Amino acid sequence: MTASPVAADLRDDLELALRLADAADAQSLPRFDAADLEISTKADNSHVTDADLATERAIRDVLASERPDDGIFGEEFGAQGDSHRQWIIDPIDGTANFLRGVPLWGTMISLAVDGVPHIGVVSMPAFGRRWWASTGQGAWTATDAGPRRIRSSSVASLDEASVSFQSIAQWADAGQLPALLTLAGSVWRDRAYGDVYAYMLLAEGRIDMVAEFDVKEYDIAAAVPIVREAGGRMTSFDGVETISARSTLASNGILHDAFLNLLH
């Protein structure tokens, strides 16, 4: 998505977002692979755990104290407030992995201004990894030696590209299975890394495209600034710059139009 001008300095908001991630990790990680994890089913037949709920509550509690005038939109407790500044939260992206003891899950925190995500933080505490970005300040990940700036790849040919398609069933349900087969036959390598981790691999230049369907704003908002500030590009599957289209196509930027042309 193209960044719009933001009058307020984002440094304090980014610092807060990182503290929100700390609060989230303190709730989620102790419950990961817990023998007494409480699991229930939501109206859409997806799973939710006590860790999802506790993690989102912890984030909301901090925001209520420190940004009471901002709006919040979270996966588990919906929308709250009416402001041009909205915090978009997925407390545990990859709940299915979380409840099976698979460490491919993470908390996604974003601040959107007038519908455009300007801050993104992704924390995957089971991996000991975290990524963040804010508009105009680059994309970063934490290392033992301190923060390291990350960049998307310079791959410029489809037949050299490595892509993540998330799941066959997802593309089939969207009526896009023929497009997926075309994609797989046109690139060097195709894998389903899954959920938020695939976008972080893209931002680090380790893969070159991610595409998926049936996504809500909280599934992708935090990834947008990270991918964008790393040099990549994120649109809907139809090439529209929005987080509300229920589909997404993220790339290293260089190959974005080529992927769109191939898939359509």
Steps between C-alpha positions, in 0.01 A plus 500: 500500500625851425580696812308826548648799686470469877526820699583344833845367576479119510795439729294490819240280332764254384652487847153429637437231237819323606388513863163361395688210344683445830165489682366257240801267526461490878151359453540273198834327547428343843182348355669356191487119504334511844328179605202694638452733201132588466370473143157595368338548158375834370191557285710472183630157616851634561671429829573739783704428812520661842837634384342688206255668733751582775749637249252736337373615841857582607554713189167677542572574865822681410333692218211603727757655733738654248288573190142534630388710202621253235279235345572129531408213269596155624419150381347380825313806634421695184502875447501765770502877466469731201826667407711556190772320700425131548708226659446173312581187699525129434597361842607161366524468124526126439274377780475159332877467527499633856253244627689213334835604645641621166711814558389678179278761666536862598337817627428771244463863609441792263408865521298616200436868432204571274495132406868478404730292724799713602642288781538125504643269765508122471621295795559124484620421853513122451772574242650783700445728200350845449462738204381861484466801273357850488446720199823649371720327758574167334422144605694330778546174685659426834828308518747414776717784372214750502242615242576411140339670201334260257438524126288307254674302228638623169367200306373632167388189312197281569692184424744589779232591753408314818138545611267410786137428415376428857267203419350313205156494666503878538563556129245232406233661719570834327461339157866565427644148484579531124693820576694321775599221262611761245704672769662177615597416144655841439727552801814336633351383828159494666431425866229568759693656787180629648353790694702807600839329476479493121478880487803533724695264273400727212612814683836337576552415132480123555194453276356724230119480520217416740135483400190392688124533522231538767713738705370767735671831573661362816652212301716731288511857637819458703678340205428795269749755643764230547475378141472854362794639699710198399450601136214266416143564398163379631166522321184297473504204259352742244776757549305748713685670785270418791490273806123447470472293181514158674799400287863599483799471271835604642823501303854627497364793296707427191280207396163632618355590161637179350322295767176691447521447124577131542216435742241689295 
